Amino acid sequence: MRTGTDIPKQYIEVDGKPMICFCLETFLTHESIESVQIVLDKSWQKYMLYHIQLIEKQFKILGKFRGFSNPGANRQMSIYHALTDIRNYAKEDDKVFIHDAARPFVTTDQITRCLTDIEGHDGVLPVLPVKDTMYMTNGKRICSLLDRKYIYAGQTPELFLLGKYYEANKVLLPDRILSINGSTEPAVMAGMDIRLSEGDEGNFKVTTKQDLELFKKL
């Protein structure tokens, strides 16, 4: 693993709680979030249920956590499994956030901004402007220069209209969904109207050992 740990990074404990709980607390305590569904391997579900119950007790929250969904062959299949389960209790015109457990520092303001920005659109993608000069290559040589003022780095949480986003993923089954790298890709491929929203530098993804050390420090 790039973080240099023996367990999945989202379960690394800091201050007595796994990384996933830092973002989970933010979503569970947000006044506009009605339900939370977590994609989780069965071997970790008992462990996580204990920590979820601690959060519920600490913040006096009951009923928001709706259950676990099984992982898929890749990240997007995992999302599809969650969308399928969410449709058992949510409406087609409800909005659904997709978030990485490895982004522990999502803020209440970021969530609220996405909910505001989606009005009149099918979805929202938080982005950050690219600071470095960008090059298109063939793997060995530079082929062309890219204008960075038109290039952005995507973040989570992404926000979509549930019904449209579910259908955008469903049409990619069974094989094309396995080549999807980013959660917004199916929405763009389906022609959904996705608005760009202001991202947050502090909402970084823990990927490398250096990221992990920064997370622990912060």
C-alpha angles and dihedrals in degrees: 000000000000091000090059094236133127096226131052108283095238090067097050106121123230120174089359098304134087120255092251090064093065093066092032091061090052093053096041093050096045109110094221096052111094103175140015126204120187127203105218139157111250092240090066100040098092090048093050094044088060092054093044090054089052090054092047091051094045095050097029092240121152131173101017097099105077103178150277128299124206120251120250134217090277138005095274093050088052088054091049091053090052092048090052091053093044091055088064090072107015133074126245092246093050118110123243128201121212113203138171117235085215090068098074098167102064107142136219088241092056091052092047092048091054091050090052095045096051093066107118093010139086095234149348132231118193109219141182124210114251111248100191128073109264127217133190110221140175090226094272108038138031111259101179145345121254124216103237094201086075096044124086136177113234123227138183146277092072116184128210143168101261101225097047093043093049091053091046089059096039093060089058093062135147105011113359092062088064091067095053114115104176129042093231093055096084090049092052092045089053092052095248117164104249119185122206114236131194111271129212124242090207092057093079125159118244103231110135135042088257090054089051092052091049090050091052092047094050 
